[in-house]
Amino acid sequence: MFSIFEILALTTLCASVAQSELIAPCHLNDMVCFEKSVNNALPQFLSENETLGVESCDPLKIDLIEGDMSDIKFKLFSPITTGFKKCVLKNVKMNLDALTLHSELDCPNLETTGKYEISGRLMTLPIEGSGDFKISAGTYKIILDFDLENVVGNDNKAYLSMKSFKQKNEATSPISFDFKNLFNGQKDMADKVLTYANQNWKQVSDLLQEPIWNENMKKIISNGNKYLMTEPLDQMFI
Ligand SMILES: *[C@@H]1O[C@H](CO)[C@@H](O)[C@H](O)[C@H]1NC(C)=O
């Protein structure tokens, strides 16, 4: 038989283990502390957890990404992106009354690989092809603005959830684009458009990135929300 004391000690131990799991507690308006806690939790947030139904976000796998712009259309089949665990959150500002969260994400080297199909015009040049691709980014800066909501868990406690978000993405150093088999392997035409893309990496990323970022962030947020349901607000803020 356990004594009441042993049961209490065990419960306290379990509770403190649970508390230390994700976002270390901070005082409500201490955004320096909160930013540090969230950055410490980031690798875990981006990891798979079968119990919670969370898929890995680094590597992050998507079935299909479609871009449908007026001049250019593309599909990325089973793209896999790596590098999110190296991102750092900065300038975190949360307002729990207004239920808003602002933050900036600096990602030093994201890389996406998979198969592609593309056709249309890449600014001044025609582009056409299908095959393997690899996009290696240098640094990316992502500005995120979330609308949050309070969710009541099965335990009747209040939890936070990211309801919707807006993002602004900016490549801040050169990106390398490698698309195999452009123009059915006609080397002259393929080299010309690839050289152009690599020289004009900023404009090319501005043109093509939105659907890619959208799908990636949707998945990251949906997984993040599952983790957020493991830590009630009264544990996150003390
Ligand atoms: C998955 O999440 C559960 C519930 O929060 C936790 O108990 C478990 O340790 C996690 N598993 C891994 C591998 O992180």
PDBQT file of the ligand as one rigid body, heavy atoms in Angstrom, charges set to zero:
ROOT
HETATM    1  C1  LIG A 301       4.600  12.567 -26.726  1.00  0.00    +0.000 C 
HETATM    2  O1  LIG A 301       3.678  13.324 -25.979  1.00  0.00    +0.000 OA
HETATM    3  C2  LIG A 301       3.253  12.728 -24.773  1.00  0.00    +0.000 C 
HETATM    4  C3  LIG A 301       2.132  13.582 -24.163  1.00  0.00    +0.000 C 
HETATM    5  O2  LIG A 301       2.559  14.902 -23.977  1.00  0.00    +0.000 OA
HETATM    6  C4  LIG A 301       4.474  12.598 -23.870  1.00  0.00    +0.000 C 
HETATM    7  O3  LIG A 301       4.082  11.993 -22.661  1.00  0.00    +0.000 OA
HETATM    8  C5  LIG A 301       5.537  11.774 -24.562  1.00  0.00    +0.000 C 
HETATM    9  O4  LIG A 301       6.718  11.754 -23.778  1.00  0.00    +0.000 OA
HETATM   10  C6  LIG A 301       5.868  12.357 -25.934  1.00  0.00    +0.000 C 
HETATM   11  N1  LIG A 301       6.747  11.444 -26.646  1.00  0.00    +0.000 N 
HETATM   12  C7  LIG A 301       7.901  11.837 -27.174  1.00  0.00    +0.000 C 
HETATM   13  C8  LIG A 301       8.652  10.791 -27.919  1.00  0.00    +0.000 C 
HETATM   14  O5  LIG A 301       8.307  12.985 -27.080  1.00  0.00    +0.000 OA
ENDROOT
TORSDOF 0
